């Protein structure tokens, strides 16, 4: 049986073997994919929060899956982050449709049948983010739970201890908050809270609803709010300049 220390060492070797031609975070994702034998992997921090940050996605399929979870606020990754437990979703099955009606339908349309395993990435007693892997088709056997748990913990350790990854992700920002595009979602949420006197959850839900209705990403809606292009208080119609 592989021990946590052995798995951490194996992951570190896989990251190093991936070469220096890609970003450290992308090498981490590819290393996790190889260890799991998955078709694709994503690592996302603060998965359901405004400051959500995508560490890496290894291909377009997992990027679409993660984008849908981000906009809809539901799915295996969202549940894994909220409840701190591994969640398995077989997209295309009745169980997935019952658990995540919007996400399951949209994911099936976008990517076809999938087996999705989402594992919390721990940081001490807290949940730092989620490691999500997928395999094409719904009949793929789920990896050993101990393996996925150890791998997520090793990924979290790598993220927190590797200065190159920390800088790459903005985790070494002075205030400890992730930087980059996702910061726009955080700021747009704050704008809506102040403008419409909403709670943080309600403001984020409003952004997600607009993104889903418009068929765009949460990041794009956030930019529109910050640029004063849309007025969500009046149903999200574009403002005239």
C-alpha positions as CSV (number, residue, x, y, z in Angstrom):
1,X,0.0,0.0,0.0
2,X,1.3,3.5,-0.9
3,X,1.9,5.6,2.1
4,X,1.2,9.4,2.2
5,X,5.0,10.1,2.2
6,X,5.6,7.8,-0.8
7,X,2.7,9.5,-2.7
8,X,4.0,13.0,-1.9
9,X,7.5,11.9,-3.2
10,X,5.9,10.3,-6.3
11,X,4.0,13.5,-7.0
12,X,7.1,15.6,-6.6
13,X,9.0,13.4,-9.0
14,X,6.1,13.6,-11.5
15,X,6.0,17.4,-11.3
16,X,9.8,17.5,-11.9
17,X,9.6,15.0,-14.7
18,X,7.0,17.1,-16.5
19,X,9.8,19.4,-17.5
20,X,10.3,23.2,-17.2
21,X,8.5,24.2,-20.4
22,X,5.1,24.7,-18.6
23,X,3.9,26.6,-15.6
24,X,4.5,24.9,-12.2
25,X,0.8,24.7,-11.5
26,X,0.1,23.0,-14.8
27,X,2.8,20.5,-14.1
28,X,1.1,19.8,-10.8
29,X,-2.2,19.0,-12.5
30,X,-0.5,16.8,-15.1
31,X,1.3,14.9,-12.4
32,X,-2.0,14.3,-10.6
33,X,-3.6,13.1,-13.8
34,X,-0.7,10.6,-14.4
35,X,-0.8,9.3,-10.9
36,X,-4.6,8.7,-11.1
37,X,-4.6,7.5,-14.7
38,X,-7.4,10.0,-15.4
39,X,-8.4,11.6,-18.7
40,X,-8.2,15.0,-17.1
41,X,-7.7,16.9,-13.8
42,X,-8.4,20.3,-12.4
43,X,-7.3,21.8,-9.1
44,X,-9.4,24.7,-7.8
45,X,-9.0,26.8,-4.6
46,X,-12.0,28.3,-2.7
47,X,-14.2,26.4,-5.1
48,X,-17.6,28.0,-4.2
49,X,-16.4,31.4,-3.1
50,X,-16.0,34.7,-4.9
51,X,-12.2,34.4,-4.7
52,X,-12.3,31.0,-6.4
53,X,-9.1,30.4,-8.2
54,X,-8.4,27.7,-10.8
55,X,-4.9,26.4,-10.2
56,X,-4.8,24.2,-13.3
57,X,-6.9,22.4,-15.9
58,X,-5.3,19.7,-18.1
59,X,-7.7,19.9,-21.0
60,X,-10.8,21.5,-22.5
61,X,-13.2,18.9,-21.2
62,X,-12.3,19.5,-17.5
63,X,-12.2,23.2,-18.2
64,X,-15.9,23.1,-19.4
65,X,-16.9,21.0,-16.4
66,X,-15.3,23.4,-14.0
67,X,-16.7,26.4,-15.8
68,X,-20.2,25.0,-15.4
69,X,-19.7,24.3,-11.7
70,X,-18.5,27.9,-11.3
71,X,-21.5,29.5,-13.0
72,X,-24.1,27.1,-11.6
73,X,-22.7,26.7,-8.1
74,X,-23.5,23.0,-8.1
75,X,-21.7,19.8,-9.0
76,X,-19.3,17.3,-7.5
77,X,-16.6,19.8,-6.9
78,X,-18.9,22.3,-5.2
79,X,-20.2,19.6,-2.9
80,X,-16.7,18.3,-2.1
81,X,-15.7,21.8,-1.1
82,X,-18.8,22.6,0.9
83,X,-19.0,19.3,2.8
84,X,-15.3,18.3,3.0
85,X,-15.8,14.9,1.5
86,X,-15.1,13.0,-1.7
87,X,-17.9,13.2,-4.2
88,X,-18.4,10.9,-7.2
89,X,-20.6,11.9,-10.1
90,X,-21.5,9.8,-13.1
91,X,-22.7,12.4,-15.6
92,X,-25.4,10.8,-17.7
93,X,-26.9,8.8,-14.8
94,X,-30.2,9.4,-13.0
95,X,-28.3,9.9,-9.7
96,X,-26.3,12.8,-11.1
97,X,-29.4,14.4,-12.6
98,X,-31.2,14.2,-9.2
99,X,-28.2,15.5,-7.3
100,X,-27.3,18.4,-9.6
101,X,-30.1,18.9,-12.1
102,X,-28.7,22.0,-13.9
103,X,-25.1,20.9,-13.8
104,X,-25.7,17.3,-14.9
105,X,-27.8,18.4,-17.9
106,X,-25.3,21.1,-19.0
107,X,-22.2,18.9,-18.5
108,X,-23.8,16.0,-20.4
109,X,-24.6,18.4,-23.3
110,X,-21.1,19.9,-23.2
111,X,-18.9,16.9,-22.6
112,X,-20.9,13.7,-22.9
113,X,-21.1,10.9,-20.2
114,X,-18.3,11.2,-17.6
115,X,-17.2,9.7,-14.4
116,X,-16.1,12.6,-12.1
117,X,-14.4,12.3,-8.7
118,X,-13.9,15.4,-6.6
119,X,-11.7,15.3,-3.6
120,X,-11.2,18.0,-1.0
121,X,-7.6,19.4,-0.8
122,X,-6.9,20.0,2.9
123,X,-4.9,22.7,4.6
124,X,-4.7,21.6,8.2
125,X,-8.2,21.3,9.4
126,X,-9.6,23.5,6.7
127,X,-10.4,22.8,3.1
128,X,-8.1,24.7,0.7
129,X,-9.8,23.6,-2.5
130,X,-10.8,20.6,-4.6
131,X,-8.9,18.2,-6.9
132,X,-11.3,16.9,-9.6
133,X,-10.6,14.1,-12.0
134,X,-12.7,12.7,-14.8
135,X,-12.8,9.7,-17.1
136,X,-14.8,9.4,-20.3
137,X,-17.9,7.4,-19.8
138,X,-20.0,6.6,-16.7
139,X,-18.8,3.0,-16.2
140,X,-15.2,3.8,-15.2
141,X,-14.3,2.3,-11.8
142,X,-13.6,4.9,-9.1
143,X,-10.0,5.0,-7.9
144,X,-9.3,3.8,-4.4
145,X,-10.5,6.3,-1.8
146,X,-7.3,6.2,0.2
147,X,-5.3,6.9,-3.0
148,X,-7.3,10.0,-3.9
149,X,-7.4,11.3,-0.4
150,X,-3.6,11.0,-0.1
151,X,-3.1,12.5,-3.5
152,X,-5.2,15.6,-2.7
153,X,-3.3,16.0,0.6
154,X,0.0,15.8,-1.3
155,X,-1.2,18.3,-3.9
156,X,-2.1,20.7,-1.0
157,X,1.3,20.2,0.6
158,X,2.9,21.0,-2.8
159,X,0.9,24.1,-3.3
160,X,1.6,25.5,0.2
161,X,5.4,24.6,0.3
162,X,6.5,25.3,-3.3
163,X,7.5,29.0,-3.5
164,X,7.3,28.8,-7.3
165,X,3.8,27.5,-7.2
166,X,2.8,30.1,-4.6
167,X,4.1,32.9,-6.7
168,X,2.6,31.5,-9.8
169,X,-0.9,31.4,-8.1
170,X,-0.6,34.7,-6.2
171,X,-0.8,32.9,-2.9
172,X,2.2,35.0,-1.6
173,X,0.2,38.2,-2.0
174,X,0.7,40.6,1.0
175,X,-2.9,40.2,2.2
176,X,-2.9,36.4,1.5
177,X,-5.7,36.8,-1.1
178,X,-5.4,35.2,-4.6
179,X,-4.8,37.7,-7.3
180,X,-5.6,37.7,-11.0
181,X,-8.9,37.5,-12.9
182,X,-10.8,35.9,-10.1
183,X,-10.2,39.1,-8.0
184,X,-12.7,40.8,-10.4
185,X,-15.4,38.4,-9.2
186,X,-14.6,39.3,-5.6
187,X,-14.7,43.0,-6.4
188,X,-17.9,42.7,-8.4
189,X,-19.6,40.8,-5.5
190,X,-18.6,43.7,-3.3
191,X,-20.1,46.2,-5.7
192,X,-23.4,44.4,-5.7
193,X,-23.4,44.1,-2.0
194,X,-23.0,47.8,-1.6
195,X,-25.3,48.8,-4.5
196,X,-28.2,46.5,-3.8
197,X,-27.6,45.8,-0.1
198,X,-27.2,42.1,-0.6
199,X,-25.4,39.5,1.4
200,X,-22.2,38.0,-0.1
201,X,-24.1,34.8,-1.0
202,X,-26.9,36.6,-2.7
203,X,-24.6,38.9,-4.6
204,X,-22.6,35.9,-5.9
205,X,-25.9,34.1,-6.8
206,X,-27.0,37.1,-8.8
207,X,-23.7,37.1,-10.7
208,X,-24.1,33.4,-11.4
209,X,-27.7,33.7,-12.6
210,X,-26.7,36.4,-15.0
211,X,-23.7,34.4,-16.3
212,X,-26.0,31.3,-16.8
213,X,-28.7,33.3,-18.5
214,X,-26.2,35.0,-20.9
215,X,-24.1,31.9,-21.6
216,X,-20.9,33.6,-20.5
217,X,-18.4,33.0,-17.7
218,X,-18.6,34.4,-14.2
219,X,-15.5,36.3,-14.9
220,X,-17.0,38.1,-17.9
221,X,-20.1,39.1,-15.9
222,X,-17.9,40.4,-13.2
223,X,-16.0,42.6,-15.7
224,X,-19.3,43.9,-17.1
225,X,-20.4,44.9,-13.6
226,X,-17.1,46.6,-12.8
227,X,-17.2,48.4,-16.2
228,X,-20.9,49.4,-15.5
229,X,-22.0,47.7,-18.7
230,X,-24.8,45.7,-17.1
231,X,-27.3,46.8,-14.4
232,X,-28.2,43.6,-12.6
233,X,-30.8,45.4,-10.5
234,X,-32.9,45.9,-13.6
235,X,-32.6,42.3,-14.9
236,X,-29.1,42.6,-16.2
237,X,-29.9,44.8,-19.3
238,X,-27.0,46.7,-20.8
239,X,-26.7,50.3,-19.7
240,X,-26.6,53.0,-22.2
241,X,-23.4,55.1,-22.2
